[in-house]
Amino acid sequence: MKPLNTLARYPFLKDAKTYVKNQGIAVTELIKDPLYDRARSIAIERVEHAFEHKDVGVRQLSKESDCIMELFSYPLSRMITCCINDSYFTRRYALGEAVRFYKNLIKENTFFLVDIVKEFNLNIQFDGENQHLSIYFTDYLTHAPTRYKHWKLVNRELQNGYISLSSKDLSRVTQEALRHRINNELLDKPCHELIQKTFSEEIQRLQNKIATQRKNNETIPVGKLDVKKLPPCIKRILADVQAGENVPHMGRFALVSFLNSLKLSTQDIIDLFNTAPDFDEEKSRYQIEHITGGVSSTSYKPPGCDKLKTYGLCPSEEIDRICKKTHHPLSYYRYKWKIENKRKKKKSDKKPNKKNEA
Amino acid sequence: MSGVNLTKESLAFLQDQFRSYYKKSDLSVPDRFSRREYAFVFFGGKGMLRHLGFSKKKQFQAFLQKKAPMHAYYSTAYYQYPDAPRMNEKEWMGAELIFDLDADHLPDADNITYETQLELVKIEFIKLVDDFLMNDFGFPIESMELYFSGGRGYHCHVKHPSVYQLSSGDRREIVDYITGRDLNASVVFHEESMGRAQIKGKTVSTGKRLRMPKPDEPGWRGRISQGLIDILEDIVQSNDPLLKLKGYGVSEYTAKKLLDDLSENRILRIKQGHLDQSTTIRRFFLNNALRKKAVSFAAGETDEPVTCDVKRLIRLPGSLHGKTGFKVIPVSLDTLDDFDPLSEAVIFDKTPVLVDVGVDVTVTLKKETFELTTGNQEVPLFVAVFLLGKKLANIK
């Protein structure tokens, strides 16, 4: 069994679970007993901090009671997350736990790290003598953030199925493994009635926060398309279509499903295609309606960055800063709107001030 | 390259020949047989019949014998409900990892002969299986099935337990690795400080050089080094280094500059593992070593969407390719060097058949060359099937 303050910092480990279990405290006690007031308030802090700062935060762990409260706050946080019952929130919470995990992990020595990694069923090799670490490539692919260039498999040393990596990088991979694990564990877990009752106020408050954030994200103007905000891939396909160039099927599909997701009508989309020299309105209408769900029974979602890359539709030389932040052309478009809205807001906030000065 | 429209008689002839093959052969079926989706294209038919599932091997063989399809495919994925009409109802359970190297993508495919195309693809295929899948990815040879596709290329099916659950994005990473896409120069060449000096109390570097990886280093680092040394030898040992350099696709100006830069002293240093800061040299070597060692897109690219698509249909091993009459046959890495698809995948006999050739054409099959001019003539059955499949002749 690891020491108590280690368990408090890594409350998702098996040892931590065993410790909590061995204390023989009933869930109802944890939720009701005034003795655990502090654990409950830490639980809320964890969840809220994760949602707002992508990190569950740190608290002092100098006394034994600090550690115990920290340890008990973890299962409570999970239960509260389940009651908030929102997959986006659950993902944020999982990320928050995982990020804190990483920050703690990089301060540990390699032996400790290797020991922890075992709990995540990651197939790794460790040569203690020269501290050389490697991981089996499928585990690497499942968890490593390969959307960043230096994390791509091609930029790693691969031999006999194993990739060499530093302990810092292994910590990052393990972070993702924890994120996936927590996310999967909480996904379909029902809400505990007593939690709902006890924390109803906090749960309501957090749900409102999510709703507000969601509303801000969704204010995409409908109707007119702002070409300037299109991601490079879609911009290029649109330009090719309008020039009457031969665009592969997947390209046309990506464009139409993308525009459809921005709630452009079939007619709006046809009008965009209209400039192509080989334009055939009837044929286009049929094909477009097939994708938007007018003719066939399914309405298709636009392909993400992964798929576009696979089909060679992602112009790698035009990838910009925003592309790197997002995984989907729609997120790119939304992001650009968000920036502009912020800018506009700033401007409008400033204007009245100037008047006052005058 | 197609010359004629096939007559009804020709289509019926081909179908009869295919049927007689399916009746005689004891076709082995894919593993997880009843979990796979099957699809067929028929002689004279329009489009593809897909979303079929079979529960018994006998039923499947009876189908092939009765319908004698022009093309037969199975899904690399296995499903809970392989015959569900919509993809999202099939319930995906996993998929083998597939590589499809095909001469279709060769830049000037029409200007080189079929034999040469197949040779070029084969070189790439050996590189793929031996260098990458076995060495770097560590797949044991027993976990891979290799096939001649019956057309213009080769297929590799990786059936290692670790691959079945890989997502499409994971598979794309594997393709990017094999093709060397997005390889960072800084991963290969390390900047190394040659010395330090104290100037006004500050430590500054007195110069930098690039350290090259050793050729026996794992993965891409060693591979680039090997490629680099290969190219260097190639140029140095040539009678006309300038011409040789131009052969690598550099301009006269750059070639001259490179040669000026490549002093004897410098070559020695490169071989010792030090690449100087000359940008021209660095860029030239990195690009060309990469092109040399990657499974090349120029000659038989791995058809990327095939590898990345986790719900792909691929030609059924043991079936016949409708455009050539060749059989999709297994090949082994040991004998691949000497493998001649244009003999070994030809399964029809020599019975003479009267055909009407539509275009002048030379065909080499079973090590025999047939120079054919337009008009009626007798050819062996295997040549007839090939000509009809390629739409170069009709049955008389």
Contacts between the chains, C-beta under 8 A, distances in Angstrom:
chain1	res1	chain2	res2	distance
A	136	B	162	7.2
A	137	B	137	6.5
A	138	B	162	4.6
A	138	B	163	7.2
A	138	B	166	6.5
A	138	B	170	7.3
A	141	B	166	6.7
A	141	B	170	4.1
A	141	B	173	5.6
A	141	B	174	7.7
A	142	B	170	6.9
A	146	B	169	7.5
A	146	B	173	5.4
A	149	B	182	6.0
A	149	B	184	6.4
A	150	B	184	6.6
A	150	B	187	7.7
A	152	B	173	6.6
A	152	B	176	6.4
A	152	B	177	7.8
A	152	B	182	5.5
A	153	B	173	4.5
A	153	B	174	6.9
A	153	B	176	6.7
A	153	B	177	4.4
A	154	B	173	7.9
A	154	B	176	5.3
A	154	B	177	4.6
A	154	B	180	6.3
A	154	B	181	6.6
A	154	B	182	5.7
A	154	B	183	5.0
A	154	B	220	6.5
A	155	B	182	7.2
A	155	B	183	6.5
A	155	B	184	4.9
A	155	B	187	4.7
A	155	B	220	7.9
A	156	B	219	7.3
A	157	B	217	7.7
A	157	B	218	5.4
A	157	B	219	4.7
A	157	B	220	7.9
A	157	B	221	6.6
A	158	B	136	4.7
A	158	B	137	7.1
A	158	B	177	7.1
A	158	B	218	6.9
A	158	B	219	4.6
A	158	B	220	8.0
A	159	B	135	7.4
A	159	B	136	6.4
A	159	B	138	7.6
A	159	B	218	3.5
A	159	B	219	6.0
A	160	B	135	7.3
A	160	B	136	7.6
A	160	B	138	3.8
A	161	B	136	7.9
A	161	B	137	5.6
A	161	B	138	3.0
A	161	B	139	7.4
A	161	B	162	7.9
A	162	B	138	7.2
A	164	B	218	7.8
A	298	B	86	7.8
A	306	B	168	6.4
A	306	B	169	4.4
A	306	B	172	6.5
A	307	B	168	7.1
A	309	B	172	6.2
A	310	B	168	6.7
A	310	B	172	5.2
A	310	B	304	6.2
A	310	B	305	5.9
A	310	B	308	4.3
A	310	B	309	7.7
A	311	B	304	7.9
A	311	B	305	6.0
A	312	B	304	7.1
A	316	B	182	7.5
